[in-house]
Amino acid sequence: MKNLLKKLMSPKTRRRILELFNRIWCFVCRHLPLRNRVLFFTIRADGKLLDNSKAVYDALDAKKVIFAHMLPHSVKIKPLAYYYLLTSRVIVTDDYVRYMRVIKLREGQKLFQLWHACGAFKKFGLDAPSRLKRAEEIATHSQYSAVAVTSEHCRKYFAGAFGIGEEVCLPIGLPRTDFLINGSSEMRNRVFERHPELRGKKIYLYCPTFREIKGNKIVYDPQIDWARLSGELRSDEMFVIRRHPIMDYKLCGGEYTNIIDLSDESTLELTAACDVLISDYSSVIYDACLLDVPMVFYCPDYKEYERGFYLKFPDDLPGETVTESENLISAVRQAKENPPVSRIEKFRKEQMSACDGSSTQRAVELILSWLK
């Protein structure tokens, strides 16, 4: 039947029919009872919640349901999304909810944004290049009841990026930071239990973020001579790669015993286990600063990086910036031996002051205040 419909109707006609069906279904859902239920909605993974939402989900004693499906959503999935979005009293998300561009929440509904990134580092939303029109970007974020941010300093940046009032951005911290503050030793031990080859080694964790041009994702070349880097490493040093989830390709061109890719592991746990973090424009630096982990910023393309920053780059960063791969390991060793303690402390106070180990509790209390 599906193939027959494709033959009988043009893509434009099929799209119009689906849009009509969605409008009718939304009308039906809006007239169903509003459930005293919390919907955890994410497009960042299939079938599971990531750290922020999972922390709140596990701590919340209330009726709750998970919708976790990466884009694009199939014809079968979309009706379920509309149903949950229009019949749940509270919606918790950690990324864009594109459905908000076409539906208006009902009276009494609340939309809580637990944005996946800490702090105000690289520009996003309305402040960054996007494939969305400005009106689409604004519509995506305009219905937030609350946005969790990590410090008073960050409120104005999130408000500007989402096109919302600053009063909606609440400095209550992000729940996943509780794991680091309250359980970093346990997290470190779990990494060593799964990877005993890392015990007794100095762990240099490389966490680059994805790259894009005009809002379109591109393959990133870190411009590293991997054979040379492997040869530079001492017997007590390990170079661990943790790619951004969007990077579905390898970064290391070769197989080396002292360079391993652990991209299937938790970034939080690897950060707790590492001796030095190597990053570029990734928000993982905020996790590292909570643990006083020294950092090196390897940015061979920072002059071409199009997102822009909310801080003065690289002067405000809590670590040295390196643009040539041949200088990377020496900079990492220097950071390990002489960490910039005062720079890390200043950065943490400005960007992460609301993260004190109780962010999950505050998020749960806010949700419970909305439930009837």
Rosetta blueprint (number, residue, H / E / L):
1 M L
2 K H
3 N H
4 L H
5 L H
6 K H
7 K H
8 L H
9 M L
10 S L
11 P H
12 K H
13 T H
14 R H
15 R H
16 R H
17 I H
18 L H
19 E H
20 L H
21 F H
22 N H
23 R H
24 I H
25 W H
26 C H
27 F H
28 V H
29 C H
30 R H
31 H L
32 L L
33 P L
34 L L
35 R E
36 N E
37 R E
38 V E
39 L E
40 F E
41 F E
42 T E
43 I L
44 R L
45 A L
46 D L
47 G L
48 K L
49 L L
50 L L
51 D H
52 N H
53 S H
54 K H
55 A H
56 V H
57 Y H
58 D H
59 A H
60 L L
61 D L
62 A L
63 K L
64 K E
65 V E
66 I E
67 F E
68 A E
69 H L
70 M L
71 L L
72 P L
73 H L
74 S L
75 V L
76 K L
77 I H
78 K H
79 P H
80 L H
81 A H
82 Y H
83 Y H
84 Y H
85 L H
86 L H
87 T H
88 S E
89 R E
90 V E
91 I E
92 V E
93 T E
94 D L
95 D L
96 Y L
97 V L
98 R H
99 Y H
100 M H
101 R H
102 V L
103 I L
104 K L
105 L L
106 R L
107 E L
108 G L
109 Q L
110 K E
111 L E
112 F E
113 Q E
114 L L
115 W L
116 H L
117 A L
118 C L
119 G L
120 A L
121 F L
122 K E
123 K L
124 F L
125 G H
126 L H
127 D H
128 A L
129 P L
130 S L
131 R L
132 L L
133 K L
134 R H
135 A H
136 E H
137 E H
138 I H
139 A H
140 T H
141 H H
142 S L
143 Q L
144 Y L
145 S L
146 A E
147 V E
148 A E
149 V L
150 T L
151 S L
152 E H
153 H H
154 C H
155 R H
156 K H
157 Y H
158 F H
159 A H
160 G H
161 A H
162 F H
163 G L
164 I L
165 G L
166 E H
167 E H
168 V H
169 C E
170 L E
171 P L
172 I L
173 G L
174 L L
175 P L
176 R H
177 T H
178 D H
179 F H
180 L H
181 I H
182 N H
183 G H
184 S H
185 S H
186 E H
187 M H
188 R H
189 N H
190 R H
191 V H
192 F H
193 E H
194 R H
195 H L
196 P H
197 E H
198 L H
199 R L
200 G L
201 K L
202 K E
203 I E
204 Y E
205 L E
206 Y E
207 C E
208 P L
209 T L
210 F L
211 R E
212 E E
213 I E
214 K L
215 G L
216 N E
217 K E
218 I E
219 V L
220 Y L
221 D L
222 P L
223 Q L
224 I L
225 D L
226 W H
227 A H
228 R H
229 L H
230 S H
231 G H
232 E H
233 L L
234 R L
235 S L
236 D L
237 E E
238 M E
239 F E
240 V E
241 I E
242 R L
243 R L
244 H L
245 P L
246 I L
247 M L
248 D L
249 Y L
250 K L
251 L L
252 C L
253 G L
254 G L
255 E L
256 Y E
257 T L
258 N L
259 I E
260 I E
261 D E
262 L L
263 S L
264 D L
265 E L
266 S L
267 T H
268 L H
269 E H
270 L H
271 T H
272 A H
273 A H
274 C L
275 D L
276 V E
277 L E
278 I E
279 S E
280 D L
281 Y L
282 S L
283 S L
284 V H
285 I H
286 Y H
287 D H
288 A H
289 C H
290 L H
291 L L
292 D L
293 V L
294 P L
295 M E
296 V E
297 F E
298 Y E
299 C L
300 P L
301 D L
302 Y L
303 K L
304 E L
305 Y L
306 E L
307 R L
308 G L
309 F E
310 Y L
311 L L
312 K L
313 F L
314 P L
315 D L
316 D L
317 L L
318 P L
319 G E
320 E E
321 T E
322 V E
323 T L
324 E L
325 S H
326 E H
327 N H
328 L H
329 I H
330 S H
331 A H
332 V H
333 R H
334 Q H
335 A H
336 K H
337 E H
338 N L
339 P L
340 P L
341 V H
342 S H
343 R H
344 I H
345 E H
346 K H
347 F H
348 R H
349 K H
350 E H
351 Q H
352 M L
353 S L
354 A L
355 C L
356 D L
357 G L
358 S L
359 S H
360 T H
361 Q H
362 R H
363 A H
364 V H
365 E H
366 L H
367 I H
368 L H
369 S H
370 W H
371 L L
372 K L
